[in-house]
Structures are given as structure tokens and as C-alpha cells.
Amino acid sequence: MQIKIEVSARHLHPSRSDLEKLFGPGYKLHKLKDLSQTGQFAAREVVKLIGPRGIIEKARVLGPCRPETQVEISGSDAEKLGLKPPLRDSGDLDSTPGIKLAGPAGEVILKRGVILALRHIHMDPGTAEALGLRDGDRVKVDVGGQRDLLWENVLVRIDKSFRLAMHIDTDEANSAGINEENNIGEIIIKSGLTRLHTNS
């Protein structure tokens, strides 16, 4: 069993209403590529992120649309924009800062929705049962290579639609030297520190 580590650059999960404000009434996203998780895709569309202190061009839009718009950035992005978003699981938007978004058809001012995404593992129920894990558990993940690094408190998220993969942001990837040649981690379950796999 292997746990592949995937890097999530800054991106936007739009609501239907905000997508139409940014790109026009009835607008439909154009798929650039499928993502590892079932039904998720990166779109060709990009937006501008406008913070109190700076601007980031070409933040990727991901589909499909969600009930509420969410912006995921790295700590370095937050510093450039002048924001202080909390570390959160996806969808947990209470007490998060807002931001201005700009698209070709208009602008959206979010009152909330910007987060630093917690590093996490997507896992299907069968794999989770085999490993004795439940949704919300935390594990350790060790990454080998020249910048060998052990991540603590990696959130495990379980759903029947998930495919096994770990997601980190660009700052985390840079710190561990994650790239196409070095993108496999070793999961360590805290109770007993059981090693599940090594391939790095």
C-alpha cells in the first residue's frame, strides 16, 4: 500500500452564484484536468485574489461548484495578501477572513471563506477499516529524500467517494522537497506507531 502526496496550489472552490458574478450569468466551467478525487476537476478559469496588502493573479478555479465559496492559500500567499487565515479542514469557514475576487465579468467580495487547508489524507472506508482508522483521526506521515521530514497531526478524512491520497500546500511541499520523483510518504499510526508503508 502506498500513500501518494499531492500538492495543492492556491485555488478557489466557487459557489454557483459567485461563479456567475465572476464569469457571467449561466457560465459553465471548462475542464482542464480531472483531479485524483472522484468528480473533482481543475478548470481552465482563473481569478484574481485581492487582499488588504497585495494581489495574486491567476488563482485556479476548481469544480464542481459548492454551496459556499472557499479560497485555499498557503502561508506565503497569506503574507503577500495581508491576511491571517486559520488552519482549517475544508468546509469549516466559521470565523475565517474574507477577500475580494476579480474575474472577467465582475468582482465578488467575500465576507468569509479564506483558509490555510490542514494537511490531510483522503481515504475510502475499506482502506480505513483495514488500518483501524476513523474519520477525524490524526496520523503521522514520514517523507524520505534529502529533506526527510515527519509531519504530525495529519487529518484523516474518510468517504466512499475518496481515493487514497495525501494533500499538502506548496509551502509544505517545498519544506519536504516533494516533487514528481519524491512524492510517496510513510503513514505512522500513533497508537503503537505502526508502520504501514515505506517507499521514499
N, C-alpha and C positions, 0 to 999 in steps of 0.2 A: 504494500500500500504506500502511495506517495501523496504528499500534500504539496501541490504546486502553489507558488507565491505569485500573485498578480498585483501589478502596480496600478493604482487608480490616480490619474492626474486630476486636476481641478475640473469639476463638471457640475452640470445643472440638471436636476430632475424637475421639469416644469409641470404645473397643473394645466389643464386644458384652457382655462380662461387666461392664464398668464402667457401661454404659448401663443394664443391668438392676439394678445396685446403686443407681443414682441414681433410676430411674423405676419399677422393679418387674419381676418375672420375666416374660419373654416380650414386653417392651414394644417397640412399633414407633414409630419417629419419624413425626411428621406434617409433611409437606412444606409449607413456607411459600412458597418460590420456588426455581426452578432457578437454578443459578449458571452462569457462562459456560463452565466446563469440563465436558465430557461426563460425565453421570452424577452430578455433584456437586450438592447442594442444601442450602439453609438450611432448618432445621427450625423449627417453632413453639416448640420446647422451649428453655428457657434454664436455666443453672445458676449457682450462686454460687461465686466463686473466693475462697478464704480463705488469705491469706498470713500470714507472721510479724508483719506490721505493719498490715495493713489488709484490707478486704473489698471486692470488686467484685461488684455484683449483676447479674444478667441477662446473663451471657455467652452468646452464641448457640451452639447446638449445630448442627454440620454433619454431613451424612450423605453416603454410607453409612458404616457402621462400619468401623474399621480394625483391624489386628492388635494395635496398641498405642495407648493413649490419648495424644493430643498436645494441648497447650494453646498457642495463639499469642496473644501480647500485644504491646503497644507498650512503648517505654521508659518512657513516662509511667505506664502501668499497672504496670510492674515496680517503679517507685519507690513507688507507692501501696501495693502489696502487700508491699514489703520483700524483693524477690527480685532476683537478679542473673543472669538467664538469658543465655546466649550467643547471638550471631547464628548461625543455622543454616539449612541447607536443610531442607525438610520431610522428616521421617522420620529425620533424624540426631539421635538423642536421647542418645547417649553423653555422660556427664558433664554432664547438664543437671539443674537443680533440680526438686524435686517440689513438690506443692501439695495442699491439701485442696479437694475439690469437694463441694458440697452440692446435692442435688436433693430433690424432694418425697417420695421413698421412702427416702432414706438418703444416706450420705456415702461418699466414696472418698478415701483418702489415697494419692496418687501418690508413688512414690519418685523418679521422674524424669519428664520429658516436657514441661517448660515451655521455650519458645524465643521469641526475637525472630526472626521469619522474615526471611531475606535477601530484599531486593527482587529480583524475578526476572521473567523473561518465559517464558510458556508458548508453545511453538511446535510446529507439526506438521512432520514430516520433509520434506515437499515445499517448504515455505517456507524451512526451514533450508538445504536443498540449494541453493536458488536464491540464497541470501545467503552461501553458503560458510561456514556455521556448524555447529559440532558441539556435542553435549550437554556442558555444563560450561563452554563458552566464556563470556567476560565481554565486555560491550559497554558503551558509554556511551549515556545517554538524556538528551536535552535537552528541557526543558519550557519553553514560552514563557509569555506573560502578564506581569502586573505583578510576579510573584515569579520571574522567569526563573531557572532552576536547572539545572545539569548534574550528573546522577548518574553516578558512576564505578562500575566493577566490578558491573554488573548481570548476574546469573547467567542464562544461557540454559538452559532445560530443554526437552528435545525428546521427544515421544511421539506416536504415531499418533492417540491419543485427544484430544490437546490442540487448543485453538482459540487463535489468536493474541491474547494479552493480556498486559499487564504488571501485576503485583500489588505494591502497597506497603501499609504500615500507616498508621494515622491520623496519627502524628507526621510521617511523611514527606509525607503529603498536605497537612497544614497548612503545612509549611515551604515547599511549592511552590505553594500556592494551588490545589490540584487540586479541581475541583468539576464539576458537570454541564456547564458551559459551557467549561471548560478541562481536558480530560482526554485530549488526544492528544499523544504525545511524538514526538521525532525520534531514531531509532536511529543511533548512530555506531559503526561497527566500527573497533576500534583500529588494525588493520593498514592504514595508509593513510588512516584517518579518513574512510572512505567514508560520505557522507550518503545515507540511504535514503529519508527522507521528512520533509517539514516541513508541519505543519498545526496551528499553535497561535497 
